[in-house]
Amino acid sequence: MRQEVCLYSSEGVHWVELQSDGSLLHSLYRGVEQVKQHLWRFSSTVKQFSAILLHGHLHMLMAYESGIYYARCSVNAREDEKQELRISRHPSSSNPYLFNLGRTLYFGFTTILNKKFTYVLRQVEQGRWRERAFSYVHEDYGVNVHIEQASCDISESGTLYGLFLIRHGDTNRQQLMLLELDMESEEAKWQHVFSSAQAGQSWSITISAAREGDPYLAWVVHNGVTATVYCARGIQVTNSCIPLKVFFQNQFSVPRLTIAGEHGLFLSITGSSWLASTYSSNGGKNWGSFMEVPFARESRLRIIQGVRCSEQDHVPVPLLGIGYPCFRPIELIDLFHPFLTMNTMGPSVQDDVLLHYAKLQLGVLHEFASERIAVWQEEMMLLEERLLQEEHVLQRLESFIEEMEREQYRVLEQLHAVGSNLAPFGIRLIQ
């Protein structure tokens, strides 16, 4: 899959695309027709890269054959103005992930150190460098072990989640590992998610951090003409061996998960221009039925790297959407609005396809509403049960107060009886 990055700034739309010769092509679109392009070549061939745009400079973390390198390139200078810095010289280093939180720039990548799978996180803040390495110590990895894929995301609370696919070349074993790392912590949490030793498989993985709670995980196992979809929520992977869906197609792209509040949206591309989607309205416990929608080739349906931006944070995230140079991600609302996405599919869409798609979306909307009503009914039952329990507690408290009042009255009567039996007495003060 061709690696593309789409970034937005006041100058226009920036596209950074990895070329076949290992160079990076930067295209700046100020309009549909106005484009400014520049080809960046570096000291070695780029295999993978992660990029964000900060203060007029494109910051990139790149994986070479010889290790991990960081580059800062000006997007406004007329000349080839760039700086290049080596981050890791270990040849097993790969899967670069560059992000910015506040004033700190973070450089994350995977490697094998002393036969241990390790995630390295370097950071720089106002010229001061810091490096931390987090190893999975429960297993040794030999020279034929390759960290084939990585998917990372950052939660709103600043927790890094990483999903990693590790392939063992000698045994055909493939395993998924989940990493949870607080930005200020010196220790990381590792969790084994899934594994398989069947030969001839290829996998696609993705992770998305929820606003609260555990992240959403999804992976697709390709085996011949079948593609099996799995979804899980954080470390609660007891049901992860149960497939969510099996597609009988030999073309299935990398999946994409989107989190909107408590709703989870699963998106992927099947065939050449078909969108497969489903959603969860209860935190990943249950998923709706899949809906497959055809798109025209002119829409350029694909997955790219975008950036989720806040006031001071810039976090790379995968996006599935359409359009070029203006890229439009597919959102949850698109499942419920047939004309919103169908109008972007091009003139090749026929009326019968539009009607079929509208019926599909009405079915999805009905299913979504039914599930929401069921969730609300369950919440109402829990609320009524809680109110009933509080009423019982209040009744017991009132009974206890009445008992205490009776006990107080009985004690006062006893004191009065004792006082009436005492002879009168007086006290004389002598000066």
Order of alpha helices (4+ residues) and beta strands (2+ residues): beta-beta-beta-beta-beta-beta-beta-beta-beta-beta-beta-beta-beta-beta-beta-beta-beta-beta-beta-beta-beta-beta-beta-beta-beta-beta-beta-alpha-alpha
